[in-house]
């Protein structure tokens, strides 16, 4: 909790229950929710929170490195509080987005600048396919 409260204060923003709730939700889920999903989940506990507040908060969190925004080819971006470089798996049937933790890929962003002199400013590695649940439904 200290990281978020400290980051908000250092950037001149108030520490509000809504901002804390948005960040905590992202920390506690691996579902990579959209802003709309966050709104639907949190609005019962925070009825005064607007969708615009969620978008502004997510944009701020992205700017200060607390979350990463994932563009997986849908109409809305998804958000992930795990900001260390890692690839994602996207199911083309159900839309589920999962983290993929593979050591060989996690070092790629360090290897490219050394091997070919390419300075990486942003990375996002996405694998598309069919998840286990959807494959079982088809069988």
N, CA, C and O atoms as CSV, one atom per row, in Angstrom:
chain,resi,resn,atom,element,x,y,z
A,1,UNK,N,N,0.835,-1.203,0.000
A,1,UNK,CA,C,0.000,0.000,0.000
A,1,UNK,C,C,0.872,1.257,0.000
A,1,UNK,O,O,0.480,2.291,-0.540
A,2,UNK,N,N,2.059,1.158,0.611
A,2,UNK,CA,C,2.926,2.324,0.687
A,2,UNK,C,C,3.317,2.825,-0.701
A,2,UNK,O,O,3.378,4.033,-0.932
A,3,UNK,N,N,3.582,1.905,-1.623
A,3,UNK,CA,C,4.001,2.293,-2.964
A,3,UNK,C,C,2.964,3.194,-3.626
A,3,UNK,O,O,3.310,4.236,-4.182
A,4,UNK,N,N,1.717,2.805,-3.568
A,4,UNK,CA,C,0.675,3.589,-4.248
A,4,UNK,C,C,0.444,4.923,-3.539
A,4,UNK,O,O,0.342,5.957,-4.199
A,5,UNK,N,N,0.360,4.917,-2.223
A,5,UNK,CA,C,0.121,6.173,-1.508
A,5,UNK,C,C,1.292,7.131,-1.690
A,5,UNK,O,O,1.098,8.329,-1.893
A,6,UNK,N,N,2.485,6.606,-1.617
A,6,UNK,CA,C,3.671,7.434,-1.804
A,6,UNK,C,C,3.728,7.990,-3.222
A,6,UNK,O,O,4.027,9.169,-3.413
A,7,UNK,N,N,3.444,7.154,-4.218
A,7,UNK,CA,C,3.465,7.593,-5.613
A,7,UNK,C,C,2.428,8.674,-5.873
A,7,UNK,O,O,2.707,9.660,-6.555
A,8,UNK,N,N,1.233,8.488,-5.329
A,8,UNK,CA,C,0.197,9.508,-5.503
A,8,UNK,C,C,0.647,10.832,-4.897
A,8,UNK,O,O,0.549,11.876,-5.542
A,9,UNK,N,N,1.132,10.795,-3.675
A,9,UNK,CA,C,1.554,12.037,-2.995
A,9,UNK,C,C,2.717,12.707,-3.707
A,9,UNK,O,O,2.738,13.929,-3.853
A,10,UNK,N,N,3.691,11.910,-4.154
A,10,UNK,CA,C,4.851,12.475,-4.848
A,10,UNK,C,C,4.461,13.174,-6.144
A,10,UNK,O,O,5.177,14.058,-6.614
A,11,UNK,N,N,3.342,12.786,-6.716
A,11,UNK,CA,C,2.886,13.379,-7.968
A,11,UNK,C,C,1.760,14.378,-7.768
A,11,UNK,O,O,1.098,14.771,-8.728
A,12,UNK,N,N,1.538,14.790,-6.531
A,12,UNK,CA,C,0.574,15.831,-6.236
A,12,UNK,C,C,-0.886,15.403,-6.304
A,12,UNK,O,O,-1.773,16.246,-6.429
A,13,UNK,N,N,-1.140,14.108,-6.224
A,13,UNK,CA,C,-2.517,13.621,-6.247
A,13,UNK,C,C,-2.947,13.180,-4.856
A,13,UNK,O,O,-2.149,12.680,-4.064
A,14,UNK,N,N,-4.217,13.378,-4.586
A,14,UNK,CA,C,-4.759,12.946,-3.304
A,14,UNK,C,C,-4.846,11.422,-3.257
A,14,UNK,O,O,-5.089,10.763,-4.268
A,15,UNK,N,N,-4.645,10.889,-2.072
A,15,UNK,CA,C,-4.838,9.460,-1.849
A,15,UNK,C,C,-6.320,9.272,-1.556
A,15,UNK,O,O,-6.795,9.609,-0.472
A,16,UNK,N,N,-7.049,8.730,-2.533
A,16,UNK,CA,C,-8.492,8.565,-2.377
A,16,UNK,C,C,-8.831,7.075,-2.305
A,16,UNK,O,O,-8.086,6.241,-2.821
A,17,UNK,N,N,-9.940,6.746,-1.672
A,17,UNK,CA,C,-10.357,5.336,-1.630
A,17,UNK,C,C,-10.562,4.749,-3.028
A,17,UNK,O,O,-10.302,3.566,-3.246
A,18,UNK,N,N,-11.023,5.563,-3.969
A,18,UNK,CA,C,-11.238,5.079,-5.329
A,18,UNK,C,C,-9.923,4.698,-6.002
A,18,UNK,O,O,-9.830,3.641,-6.626
A,19,UNK,N,N,-8.910,5.548,-5.879
A,19,UNK,CA,C,-7.614,5.256,-6.501
A,19,UNK,C,C,-6.983,4.018,-5.872
A,19,UNK,O,O,-6.414,3.178,-6.568
A,20,UNK,N,N,-7.088,3.915,-4.561
A,20,UNK,CA,C,-6.550,2.741,-3.871
A,20,UNK,C,C,-7.306,1.484,-4.315
A,20,UNK,O,O,-6.692,0.441,-4.536
A,21,UNK,N,N,-8.618,1.576,-4.444
A,21,UNK,CA,C,-9.432,0.421,-4.846
A,21,UNK,C,C,-9.073,-0.034,-6.260
A,21,UNK,O,O,-8.982,-1.234,-6.519
A,22,UNK,N,N,-8.872,0.909,-7.168
A,22,UNK,CA,C,-8.508,0.565,-8.548
A,22,UNK,C,C,-7.171,-0.165,-8.563
A,22,UNK,O,O,-7.032,-1.201,-9.213
A,23,UNK,N,N,-6.203,0.368,-7.857
A,23,UNK,CA,C,-4.879,-0.255,-7.840
A,23,UNK,C,C,-4.920,-1.629,-7.172
A,23,UNK,O,O,-4.323,-2.584,-7.669
A,24,UNK,N,N,-5.621,-1.725,-6.051
A,24,UNK,CA,C,-5.715,-3.015,-5.354
A,24,UNK,C,C,-6.398,-4.067,-6.221
A,24,UNK,O,O,-5.992,-5.229,-6.224
A,25,UNK,N,N,-7.428,-3.666,-6.953
A,25,UNK,CA,C,-8.090,-4.624,-7.825
A,25,UNK,C,C,-7.121,-5.164,-8.872
A,25,UNK,O,O,-7.103,-6.362,-9.154
A,26,UNK,N,N,-6.320,-4.273,-9.443
A,26,UNK,CA,C,-5.350,-4.708,-10.448
A,26,UNK,C,C,-4.269,-5.596,-9.844
A,26,UNK,O,O,-3.793,-6.528,-10.492
A,27,UNK,N,N,-3.884,-5.312,-8.617
A,27,UNK,CA,C,-2.886,-6.152,-7.950
A,27,UNK,C,C,-3.419,-7.545,-7.653
A,27,UNK,O,O,-2.680,-8.527,-7.717
A,28,UNK,N,N,-4.698,-7.627,-7.329
A,28,UNK,CA,C,-5.277,-8.883,-6.861
A,28,UNK,C,C,-5.820,-9.772,-7.974
A,28,UNK,O,O,-6.221,-10.905,-7.705
A,29,UNK,N,N,-5.845,-9.296,-9.201
A,29,UNK,CA,C,-6.412,-10.094,-10.289
A,29,UNK,C,C,-5.352,-10.423,-11.330
A,29,UNK,O,O,-4.395,-9.675,-11.533
A,30,UNK,N,N,-5.546,-11.544,-11.971
A,30,UNK,CA,C,-4.710,-11.913,-13.114
A,30,UNK,C,C,-5.538,-11.896,-14.394
A,30,UNK,O,O,-5.102,-12.402,-15.428
A,31,UNK,N,N,-6.734,-11.313,-14.322
A,31,UNK,CA,C,-7.672,-11.318,-15.442
A,31,UNK,C,C,-7.404,-10.207,-16.457
A,31,UNK,O,O,-8.002,-10.216,-17.533
A,32,UNK,N,N,-6.530,-9.256,-16.149
A,32,UNK,CA,C,-6.229,-8.156,-17.054
A,32,UNK,C,C,-7.507,-7.426,-17.468
A,32,UNK,O,O,-7.878,-7.441,-18.642
A,33,UNK,N,N,-8.183,-6.787,-16.505
A,33,UNK,CA,C,-9.488,-6.178,-16.784
A,33,UNK,C,C,-9.390,-4.917,-17.637
A,33,UNK,O,O,-8.350,-4.263,-17.709
A,34,UNK,N,N,-10.504,-4.605,-18.272
A,34,UNK,CA,C,-10.653,-3.333,-18.982
A,34,UNK,C,C,-11.113,-2.286,-17.960
A,34,UNK,O,O,-11.469,-2.626,-16.831
A,35,UNK,N,N,-11.101,-1.029,-18.362
A,35,UNK,CA,C,-11.613,0.033,-17.485
A,35,UNK,C,C,-13.083,-0.204,-17.168
A,35,UNK,O,O,-13.537,0.036,-16.049
A,36,UNK,N,N,-13.815,-0.674,-18.160
A,36,UNK,CA,C,-15.244,-0.944,-17.960
A,36,UNK,C,C,-15.467,-2.062,-16.936
A,36,UNK,O,O,-16.377,-1.981,-16.111
A,37,UNK,N,N,-14.642,-3.092,-16.994
A,37,UNK,CA,C,-14.738,-4.191,-16.029
A,37,UNK,C,C,-14.406,-3.703,-14.624
A,37,UNK,O,O,-15.058,-4.092,-13.655
A,38,UNK,N,N,-13.400,-2.857,-14.517
A,38,UNK,CA,C,-13.035,-2.289,-13.211
A,38,UNK,C,C,-14.206,-1.480,-12.669
A,38,UNK,O,O,-14.548,-1.575,-11.491
A,39,UNK,N,N,-14.814,-0.688,-13.537
A,39,UNK,CA,C,-15.959,0.132,-13.134
A,39,UNK,C,C,-17.105,-0.744,-12.619
A,39,UNK,O,O,-17.646,-0.490,-11.543
A,40,UNK,N,N,-17.471,-1.767,-13.382
A,40,UNK,CA,C,-18.570,-2.647,-12.987
A,40,UNK,C,C,-18.278,-3.372,-11.682
A,40,UNK,O,O,-19.187,-3.604,-10.884
A,41,UNK,N,N,-17.030,-3.729,-11.461
A,41,UNK,CA,C,-16.647,-4.448,-10.249
A,41,UNK,C,C,-16.646,-3.548,-9.027
A,41,UNK,O,O,-17.099,-3.946,-7.954
A,42,UNK,N,N,-16.133,-2.328,-9.190
A,42,UNK,CA,C,-15.945,-1.440,-8.038
A,42,UNK,C,C,-17.118,-0.505,-7.756
A,42,UNK,O,O,-17.235,0.000,-6.640
A,43,UNK,N,N,-17.981,-0.264,-8.727
A,43,UNK,CA,C,-19.057,0.715,-8.515
A,43,UNK,C,C,-20.016,0.362,-7.369
A,43,UNK,O,O,-20.518,1.284,-6.726
A,44,UNK,N,N,-20.300,-0.915,-7.074
A,44,UNK,CA,C,-21.163,-1.172,-5.905
A,44,UNK,C,C,-20.554,-0.667,-4.588
A,44,UNK,O,O,-21.279,-0.174,-3.724
A,45,UNK,N,N,-19.240,-0.786,-4.431
A,45,UNK,CA,C,-18.582,-0.304,-3.217
A,45,UNK,C,C,-18.259,1.192,-3.281
A,45,UNK,O,O,-18.100,1.842,-2.248
A,46,UNK,N,N,-18.165,1.727,-4.491
A,46,UNK,CA,C,-17.807,3.136,-4.697
A,46,UNK,C,C,-18.795,3.761,-5.691
A,46,UNK,O,O,-18.421,4.046,-6.829
A,47,UNK,N,N,-20.047,3.977,-5.280
A,47,UNK,CA,C,-21.070,4.460,-6.221
A,47,UNK,C,C,-20.787,5.842,-6.805
A,47,UNK,O,O,-21.322,6.181,-7.860
A,48,UNK,N,N,-19.969,6.632,-6.150
A,48,UNK,CA,C,-19.669,7.968,-6.676
A,48,UNK,C,C,-18.554,7.941,-7.726
A,48,UNK,O,O,-18.288,8.959,-8.365
A,49,UNK,N,N,-17.910,6.807,-7.907
A,49,UNK,CA,C,-16.811,6.702,-8.866
A,49,UNK,C,C,-17.365,6.618,-10.286
A,49,UNK,O,O,-18.261,5.824,-10.572
A,50,UNK,N,N,-16.822,7.443,-11.158
A,50,UNK,CA,C,-17.277,7.441,-12.551
A,50,UNK,C,C,-16.291,6.661,-13.423
A,50,UNK,O,O,-15.155,6.400,-13.026
A,51,UNK,N,N,-16.748,6.303,-14.598
A,51,UNK,CA,C,-15.874,5.639,-15.559
A,51,UNK,C,C,-14.741,6.576,-15.975
A,51,UNK,O,O,-13.619,6.129,-16.212
A,52,UNK,N,N,-15.032,7.866,-16.062
A,52,UNK,CA,C,-13.991,8.845,-16.403
A,52,UNK,C,C,-12.886,8.861,-15.346
A,52,UNK,O,O,-11.708,8.987,-15.681
A,53,UNK,N,N,-13.260,8.735,-14.074
A,53,UNK,CA,C,-12.267,8.677,-12.991
A,53,UNK,C,C,-11.368,7.467,-13.162
A,53,UNK,O,O,-10.159,7.546,-12.944
A,54,UNK,N,N,-11.956,6.355,-13.549
A,54,UNK,CA,C,-11.163,5.135,-13.741
A,54,UNK,C,C,-10.181,5.325,-14.897
A,54,UNK,O,O,-9.006,4.979,-14.778
A,55,UNK,N,N,-10.657,5.870,-16.009
A,55,UNK,CA,C,-9.756,6.110,-17.138
A,55,UNK,C,C,-8.620,7.065,-16.767
A,55,UNK,O,O,-7.468,6.810,-17.115
A,56,UNK,N,N,-8.925,8.149,-16.073
A,56,UNK,CA,C,-7.892,9.111,-15.670
A,56,UNK,C,C,-6.895,8.469,-14.709
A,56,UNK,O,O,-5.689,8.691,-14.811
A,57,UNK,N,N,-7.412,7.675,-13.779
A,57,UNK,CA,C,-6.544,7.011,-12.811
A,57,UNK,C,C,-5.639,5.997,-13.502
A,57,UNK,O,O,-4.445,5.930,-13.209
A,58,UNK,N,N,-6.194,5.214,-14.411
A,58,UNK,CA,C,-5.388,4.231,-15.143
A,58,UNK,C,C,-4.324,4.916,-15.988
A,58,UNK,O,O,-3.199,4.425,-16.079
A,59,UNK,N,N,-4.661,6.035,-16.603
A,59,UNK,CA,C,-3.691,6.779,-17.394
A,59,UNK,C,C,-2.544,7.273,-16.511
A,59,UNK,O,O,-1.377,7.191,-16.893
A,60,UNK,N,N,-2.888,7.786,-15.330
A,60,UNK,CA,C,-1.849,8.229,-14.398
A,60,UNK,C,C,-0.988,7.048,-13.959
A,60,UNK,O,O,0.240,7.140,-13.964
A,61,UNK,N,N,-1.625,5.938,-13.580
A,61,UNK,CA,C,-0.884,4.751,-13.148
A,61,UNK,C,C,0.075,4.283,-14.246
A,61,UNK,O,O,1.200,3.870,-13.964
A,62,UNK,N,N,-0.375,4.351,-15.483
A,62,UNK,CA,C,0.472,3.948,-16.617
A,62,UNK,C,C,1.664,4.893,-16.755
A,62,UNK,O,O,2.792,4.446,-16.966
A,63,UNK,N,N,1.418,6.191,-16.637
A,63,UNK,CA,C,2.490,7.186,-16.782
A,63,UNK,C,C,3.579,7.028,-15.737
A,63,UNK,O,O,4.754,7.253,-16.027
A,64,UNK,N,N,3.201,6.641,-14.516
A,64,UNK,CA,C,4.196,6.530,-13.441
A,64,UNK,C,C,4.714,5.101,-13.269
A,64,UNK,O,O,5.479,4.822,-12.345
A,65,UNK,N,N,4.297,4.199,-14.156
A,65,UNK,CA,C,4.835,2.848,-14.143
A,65,UNK,C,C,4.218,1.890,-13.143
A,65,UNK,O,O,4.833,0.882,-12.798
A,66,UNK,N,N,3.013,2.184,-12.670
A,66,UNK,CA,C,2.347,1.280,-11.728
A,66,UNK,C,C,1.562,0.181,-12.432
A,66,UNK,O,O,1.330,-0.883,-11.859
A,67,UNK,N,N,1.151,0.437,-13.678
A,67,UNK,CA,C,0.430,-0.561,-14.461
A,67,UNK,C,C,0.914,-0.493,-15.904
A,67,UNK,O,O,1.502,0.499,-16.335
A,68,UNK,N,N,0.655,-1.563,-16.631
A,68,UNK,CA,C,0.895,-1.524,-18.072
A,68,UNK,C,C,-0.431,-1.693,-18.792
A,68,UNK,O,O,-1.323,-2.409,-18.338
A,69,UNK,N,N,-0.534,-1.020,-19.917
A,69,UNK,CA,C,-1.722,-1.089,-20.742
A,69,UNK,C,C,-1.478,-2.113,-21.839
A,69,UNK,O,O,-0.445,-2.084,-22.508
A,70,UNK,N,N,-2.428,-3.014,-22.020
A,70,UNK,CA,C,-2.311,-4.044,-23.046
A,70,UNK,C,C,-3.328,-3.788,-24.142
A,70,UNK,O,O,-4.525,-3.679,-23.878
A,71,UNK,N,N,-2.852,-3.695,-25.357
A,71,UNK,CA,C,-3.740,-3.595,-26.504
A,71,UNK,C,C,-3.727,-4.959,-27.165
A,71,UNK,O,O,-2.791,-5.302,-27.888
A,72,UNK,N,N,-4.779,-5.739,-26.911
A,72,UNK,CA,C,-4.822,-7.119,-27.410
A,72,UNK,C,C,-5.748,-7.256,-28.613
A,72,UNK,O,O,-6.165,-8.364,-28.948
A,73,UNK,N,N,-6.071,-6.144,-29.265
A,73,UNK,CA,C,-6.890,-6.188,-30.459
A,73,UNK,C,C,-8.375,-6.068,-30.195
A,73,UNK,O,O,-9.184,-6.320,-31.088
A,74,UNK,N,N,-8.746,-5.690,-28.989
A,74,UNK,CA,C,-10.150,-5.478,-28.655
A,74,UNK,C,C,-10.444,-3.982,-28.723
A,74,UNK,O,O,-9.537,-3.176,-28.933
A,75,UNK,N,N,-11.696,-3.616,-28.546
A,75,UNK,CA,C,-12.051,-2.204,-28.591
A,75,UNK,C,C,-11.565,-1.444,-27.355
A,75,UNK,O,O,-11.392,-0.226,-27.410
A,76,UNK,N,N,-11.342,-2.148,-26.243
A,76,UNK,CA,C,-10.860,-1.522,-25.006
A,76,UNK,C,C,-9.531,-2.120,-24.598
A,76,UNK,O,O,-9.297,-3.316,-24.776
A,77,UNK,N,N,-8.667,-1.292,-24.054
A,77,UNK,CA,C,-7.391,-1.779,-23.532
A,77,UNK,C,C,-7.624,-2.555,-22.243
A,77,UNK,O,O,-8.640,-2.385,-21.569
A,78,UNK,N,N,-6.675,-3.396,-21.923
A,78,UNK,CA,C,-6.679,-4.124,-20.655
A,78,UNK,C,C,-5.498,-3.635,-19.839
A,78,UNK,O,O,-4.560,-3.045,-20.375
A,79,UNK,N,N,-5.550,-3.888,-18.532
A,79,UNK,CA,C,-4.532,-3.352,-17.643
A,79,UNK,C,C,-3.959,-4.445,-16.749
A,79,UNK,O,O,-4.660,-5.365,-16.328
A,80,UNK,N,N,-2.667,-4.318,-16.471
A,80,UNK,CA,C,-1.925,-5.320,-15.717
A,80,UNK,C,C,-1.030,-4.594,-14.718
A,80,UNK,O,O,-0.264,-3.708,-15.096
A,81,UNK,N,N,-1.126,-4.971,-13.441
A,81,UNK,CA,C,-0.282,-4.353,-12.420
A,81,UNK,C,C,1.106,-4.983,-12.361
A,81,UNK,O,O,1.990,-4.462,-11.681
A,82,UNK,N,N,1.308,-6.099,-13.066
A,82,UNK,CA,C,2.646,-6.677,-13.138
A,82,UNK,C,C,3.376,-5.967,-14.273
A,82,UNK,O,O,3.146,-6.245,-15.450
A,83,UNK,N,N,4.257,-5.050,-13.898
A,83,UNK,CA,C,4.890,-4.192,-14.904
A,83,UNK,C,C,6.248,-4.703,-15.363
A,83,UNK,O,O,6.835,-4.143,-16.290
A,84,UNK,N,N,6.752,-5.749,-14.734
A,84,UNK,CA,C,8.000,-6.329,-15.234
A,84,UNK,C,C,7.718,-6.948,-16.595
A,84,UNK,O,O,6.636,-7.497,-16.808
A,85,UNK,N,N,8.668,-6.872,-17.517
A,85,UNK,CA,C,8.429,-7.388,-18.866
A,85,UNK,C,C,8.057,-8.878,-18.841
A,85,UNK,O,O,8.769,-9.703,-18.268
A,86,UNK,N,N,6.938,-9.192,-19.469
A,86,UNK,CA,C,6.501,-10.588,-19.613
A,86,UNK,C,C,5.488,-10.675,-20.744
A,86,UNK,O,O,4.715,-9.743,-20.965
A,87,UNK,N,N,5.493,-11.792,-21.459
A,87,UNK,CA,C,4.532,-11.970,-22.548
A,87,UNK,C,C,3.155,-12.373,-22.031
A,87,UNK,O,O,2.992,-12.740,-20.868
A,88,UNK,N,N,2.177,-12.295,-22.916
A,88,UNK,CA,C,0.796,-12.651,-22.591
A,88,UNK,C,C,0.248,-13.627,-23.625
A,88,UNK,O,O,0.636,-13.609,-24.793
A,89,UNK,N,N,-0.661,-14.476,-23.165
A,89,UNK,CA,C,-1.386,-15.413,-24.022
A,89,UNK,C,C,-2.807,-14.894,-24.162
A,89,UNK,O,O,-3.446,-14.579,-23.158
A,90,UNK,N,N,-3.314,-14.798,-25.377
A,90,UNK,CA,C,-4.667,-14.301,-25.618
A,90,UNK,C,C,-5.454,-15.389,-26.347
A,90,UNK,O,O,-5.052,-15.848,-27.416
A,91,UNK,N,N,-6.574,-15.796,-25.758
A,91,UNK,CA,C,-7.435,-16.790,-26.387
A,91,UNK,C,C,-8.329,-16.096,-27.411
A,91,UNK,O,O,-9.050,-15.156,-27.078
A,92,UNK,N,N,-8.278,-16.557,-28.646
A,92,UNK,CA,C,-9.064,-15.953,-29.714
A,92,UNK,C,C,-10.530,-16.376,-29.667
A,92,UNK,O,O,-11.359,-15.838,-30.402
A,93,UNK,N,N,-10.852,-17.347,-28.794
A,93,UNK,CA,C,-12.244,-17.779,-28.671
A,93,UNK,C,C,-12.961,-17.040,-27.554
A,93,UNK,O,O,-14.014,-16.443,-27.781
A,94,UNK,N,N,-12.397,-17.073,-26.340
A,94,UNK,CA,C,-13.098,-16.480,-25.192
A,94,UNK,C,C,-12.552,-15.117,-24.797
A,94,UNK,O,O,-13.190,-14.412,-24.015
A,95,UNK,N,N,-11.387,-14.723,-25.314
A,95,UNK,CA,C,-10.808,-13.416,-25.008
A,95,UNK,C,C,-9.983,-13.369,-23.741
A,95,UNK,O,O,-9.494,-12.303,-23.365
A,96,UNK,N,N,-9.815,-14.502,-23.072
A,96,UNK,CA,C,-9.032,-14.522,-21.832
A,96,UNK,C,C,-7.588,-14.118,-22.123
A,96,UNK,O,O,-7.016,-14.502,-23.143
A,97,UNK,N,N,-7.011,-13.339,-21.212
A,97,UNK,CA,C,-5.618,-12.911,-21.323
A,97,UNK,C,C,-4.882,-13.439,-20.095
A,97,UNK,O,O,-5.303,-13.208,-18.962
A,98,UNK,N,N,-3.780,-14.149,-20.329
A,98,UNK,CA,C,-3.012,-14.734,-19.239
A,98,UNK,C,C,-1.556,-14.303,-19.333
A,98,UNK,O,O,-1.031,-14.064,-20.421
A,99,UNK,N,N,-0.910,-14.207,-18.164
A,99,UNK,CA,C,0.523,-13.948,-18.120
A,99,UNK,C,C,1.264,-15.210,-18.522
A,99,UNK,O,O,0.827,-16.318,-18.210
A,100,UNK,N,N,2.380,-15.048,-19.209
A,100,UNK,CA,C,3.244,-16.157,-19.561
A,100,UNK,C,C,4.612,-15.868,-18.963
A,100,UNK,O,O,5.295,-14.926,-19.365
A,101,UNK,N,N,4.995,-16.678,-18.011
A,101,UNK,CA,C,6.264,-16.454,-17.335
A,101,UNK,C,C,7.278,-17.486,-17.827
A,101,UNK,O,O,7.307,-18.625,-17.362
A,102,UNK,N,N,8.109,-17.059,-18.781
A,102,UNK,CA,C,9.140,-17.922,-19.354
A,102,UNK,C,C,10.462,-17.178,-19.252
A,102,UNK,O,O,10.609,-16.085,-19.799
A,103,UNK,N,N,11.416,-17.765,-18.557
A,103,UNK,CA,C,12.701,-17.108,-18.342
A,103,UNK,C,C,13.416,-16.767,-19.642
A,103,UNK,O,O,14.039,-15.710,-19.740
A,104,UNK,N,N,13.340,-17.639,-20.638
A,104,UNK,CA,C,14.050,-17.398,-21.892
A,104,UNK,C,C,13.577,-16.103,-22.561
A,104,UNK,O,O,14.381,-15.379,-23.148
A,105,UNK,N,N,12.284,-15.815,-22.474
A,105,UNK,CA,C,11.745,-14.611,-23.095
A,105,UNK,C,C,11.967,-13.367,-22.244
A,105,UNK,O,O,12.065,-12.261,-22.776
A,106,UNK,N,N,12.046,-13.539,-20.936
A,106,UNK,CA,C,12.164,-12.373,-20.066
A,106,UNK,C,C,13.491,-11.639,-20.242
A,106,UNK,O,O,13.603,-10.468,-19.880
A,107,UNK,N,N,14.489,-12.314,-20.792
A,107,UNK,CA,C,15.794,-11.670,-20.978
A,107,UNK,C,C,15.988,-11.110,-22.389
A,107,UNK,O,O,17.023,-10.516,-22.689
A,108,UNK,N,N,15.006,-11.299,-23.236
A,108,UNK,CA,C,15.113,-10.832,-24.614
A,108,UNK,C,C,15.292,-9.322,-24.686
A,108,UNK,O,O,16.069,-8.832,-25.505
A,109,UNK,N,N,14.579,-8.574,-23.835
A,109,UNK,CA,C,14.673,-7.113,-23.881
A,109,UNK,C,C,16.057,-6.609,-23.466
A,109,UNK,O,O,16.429,-5.486,-23.807
A,110,UNK,N,N,16.812,-7.412,-22.744
A,110,UNK,CA,C,18.177,-7.041,-22.377
A,110,UNK,C,C,19.168,-7.461,-23.461
A,110,UNK,O,O,20.189,-6.803,-23.661
A,111,UNK,N,N,18.870,-8.547,-24.152
A,111,UNK,CA,C,19.764,-9.101,-25.161
A,111,UNK,C,C,19.770,-8.278,-26.457
A,111,UNK,O,O,20.823,-8.106,-27.072
A,112,UNK,N,N,18.626,-7.778,-26.868
A,112,UNK,CA,C,18.552,-7.048,-28.139
A,112,UNK,C,C,19.460,-5.817,-28.180
A,112,UNK,O,O,20.194,-5.648,-29.154
A,113,UNK,N,N,19.441,-4.957,-27.167
A,113,UNK,CA,C,20.340,-3.798,-27.242
A,113,UNK,C,C,21.810,-4.199,-27.328
A,113,UNK,O,O,22.595,-3.543,-28.013
A,114,UNK,N,N,22.182,-5.272,-26.636
A,114,UNK,CA,C,23.578,-5.716,-26.653
A,114,UNK,C,C,23.946,-6.327,-28.000
A,114,UNK,O,O,25.016,-6.040,-28.536
A,115,UNK,N,N,23.073,-7.165,-28.551
A,115,UNK,CA,C,23.403,-7.912,-29.761
A,115,UNK,C,C,23.283,-7.097,-31.043
A,115,UNK,O,O,24.113,-7.234,-31.942
A,116,UNK,N,N,22.266,-6.256,-31.138
A,116,UNK,CA,C,22.057,-5.539,-32.409
A,116,UNK,C,C,22.002,-4.023,-32.250
A,116,UNK,O,O,21.779,-3.306,-33.224
A,117,UNK,N,N,22.206,-3.530,-31.023
A,117,UNK,CA,C,22.239,-2.088,-30.819
A,117,UNK,C,C,20.902,-1.401,-30.938
A,117,UNK,O,O,20.837,-0.225,-31.297
A,118,UNK,N,N,19.837,-2.115,-30.643
A,118,UNK,CA,C,18.484,-1.561,-30.750
A,118,UNK,C,C,18.007,-1.189,-29.352
A,118,UNK,O,O,17.881,-2.060,-28.490
A,119,UNK,N,N,17.741,0.098,-29.116
A,119,UNK,CA,C,17.273,0.562,-27.816
A,119,UNK,C,C,15.761,0.407,-27.731
A,119,UNK,O,O,15.021,1.045,-28.481
A,120,UNK,N,N,15.315,-0.424,-26.833
A,120,UNK,CA,C,13.891,-0.683,-26.671
A,120,UNK,C,C,13.290,0.352,-25.731
A,120,UNK,O,O,13.782,0.556,-24.621
A,121,UNK,N,N,12.224,1.002,-26.182
A,121,UNK,CA,C,11.531,1.982,-25.344
A,121,UNK,C,C,10.200,1.454,-24.833
A,121,UNK,O,O,9.646,1.984,-23.870
A,122,UNK,N,N,9.690,0.415,-25.473
A,122,UNK,CA,C,8.412,-0.185,-25.083
A,122,UNK,C,C,8.389,-1.599,-25.628
A,122,UNK,O,O,8.873,-1.853,-26.731
A,123,UNK,N,N,7.839,-2.502,-24.870
A,123,UNK,CA,C,7.726,-3.869,-25.382
A,123,UNK,C,C,6.395,-4.478,-24.989
A,123,UNK,O,O,5.841,-4.198,-23.926
A,124,UNK,N,N,5.903,-5.321,-25.885
A,124,UNK,CA,C,4.683,-6.054,-25.613
A,124,UNK,C,C,4.698,-7.272,-26.534
A,124,UNK,O,O,4.647,-7.146,-27.757
A,125,UNK,N,N,4.769,-8.444,-25.924
A,125,UNK,CA,C,4.813,-9.679,-26.683
A,125,UNK,C,C,3.534,-10.447,-26.403
A,125,UNK,O,O,3.258,-10.819,-25.263
A,126,UNK,N,N,2.757,-10.681,-27.449
A,126,UNK,CA,C,1.456,-11.330,-27.321
A,126,UNK,C,C,1.421,-12.587,-28.181
A,126,UNK,O,O,1.831,-12.576,-29.342
A,127,UNK,N,N,0.928,-13.662,-27.594
A,127,UNK,CA,C,0.725,-14.907,-28.322
A,127,UNK,C,C,-0.771,-15.162,-28.396
A,127,UNK,O,O,-1.453,-15.143,-27.372
A,128,UNK,N,N,-1.287,-15.400,-29.593
A,128,UNK,CA,C,-2.712,-15.656,-29.797
A,128,UNK,C,C,-2.924,-17.138,-30.082
A,128,UNK,O,O,-2.124,-17.772,-30.772
A,129,UNK,N,N,-4.001,-17.672,-29.548
A,129,UNK,CA,C,-4.320,-19.075,-29.778
A,129,UNK,C,C,-5.607,-19.435,-29.063
A,129,UNK,O,O,-6.448,-18.574,-28.805
A,130,UNK,N,N,-5.756,-20.711,-28.747
A,130,UNK,CA,C,-6.959,-21.208,-28.088
A,130,UNK,C,C,-6.570,-21.778,-26.730
A,130,UNK,O,O,-5.697,-22.641,-26.638
A,131,UNK,N,N,-7.223,-21.290,-25.674
A,131,UNK,CA,C,-6.896,-21.729,-24.319
A,131,UNK,C,C,-7.392,-23.157,-24.075
A,131,UNK,O,O,-8.191,-23.693,-24.844
A,132,UNK,N,N,-6.911,-23.745,-23.013
A,132,UNK,CA,C,-7.252,-25.108,-22.643
A,132,UNK,C,C,-8.762,-25.291,-22.468
A,132,UNK,O,O,-9.325,-26.281,-22.937
A,133,UNK,N,N,-9.415,-24.346,-21.798
A,133,UNK,CA,C,-10.866,-24.450,-21.567
A,133,UNK,C,C,-11.643,-24.475,-22.870
A,133,UNK,O,O,-12.559,-25.281,-23.036
A,134,UNK,N,N,-11.282,-23.595,-23.796
A,134,UNK,CA,C,-11.987,-23.549,-25.084
A,134,UNK,C,C,-11.719,-24.806,-25.912
A,134,UNK,O,O,-12.611,-25.291,-26.608
A,135,UNK,N,N,-10.493,-25.335,-25.840
A,135,UNK,CA,C,-10.188,-26.578,-26.565
A,135,UNK,C,C,-11.030,-27.733,-26.026
A,135,UNK,O,O,-11.503,-28.570,-26.795
A,136,UNK,N,N,-11.217,-27.778,-24.706
A,136,UNK,CA,C,-12.022,-28.845,-24.107
A,136,UNK,C,C,-13.485,-28.737,-24.527
A,136,UNK,O,O,-14.150,-29.753,-24.729
A,137,UNK,N,N,-13.988,-27.511,-24.660
A,137,UNK,CA,C,-15.375,-27.313,-25.084
A,137,UNK,C,C,-15.600,-27.786,-26.517
A,137,UNK,O,O,-16.674,-28.284,-26.854
A,138,UNK,N,N,-14.575,-27.627,-27.359
A,138,UNK,CA,C,-14.679,-28.033,-28.757
A,138,UNK,C,C,-14.631,-29.550,-28.915
A,138,UNK,O,O,-15.186,-30.097,-29.868
A,139,UNK,N,N,-13.974,-30.223,-27.986
A,139,UNK,CA,C,-13.778,-31.684,-28.112
A,139,UNK,C,C,-15.039,-32.472,-27.882
A,139,UNK,O,O,-15.021,-33.701,-27.956
